[in-house]
């Protein structure tokens, strides 16, 4: 039981050490990249919707 607790303590000490080594991005970069992701997702959503309408229109001639 003690070995397990020691292993858990050692693990979390390592996590804390590694956490300090993280280089966090600046707020400006995070905001810009978040905005870029939102724009790209919106563009893909609109393009897929337009393709869906196009295929629906094309398939309407087959019926």
Secondary structure as UniProt FT lines:
FT   HELIX           2..20
FT   HELIX           27..60
FT   TURN            61..62
//
